[in-house]
Amino acid sequence: MRLSKYKNVPTIVDGIRFASQAEAKRDAELKLLHLAGKIRLLQRQPRFPLFVNSVKICTYVGDWQYLEFDQTQTVAGSTMVVEDRKGVQTPAFKLKWKLAKALYPEIEWRLS
């Protein structure tokens, strides 16, 4: 088996391939939060096209997207979150991350 460039160990859990063990662990945590009703609309690998002046520059692919609720458990008290689990932040990732945050300001962007 060839070692990853960034020393991550790809992991398969329930037939789903994750880029690292840390990503697989976070996915399990998010599933539990979903089952507990703390988050809704959990989605893996959400895609966001990144356009500047009507020109598609690239697509940002996050690790997860979900709707997070505050104590009121109402839609008014909810936040759309996009989360990415990163061990190494490459220059390309940093650029896409900044561009996605600028183009989608209504979303809360989190690195975990």
Summary of the structure (lengths in Angstrom):
residues: 112
radius of gyration: 15.4
end to end distance: 27.3
largest distance: 48.8
contacts: 278
relative contact order: 0.16
helix: 28%
strand: 38%
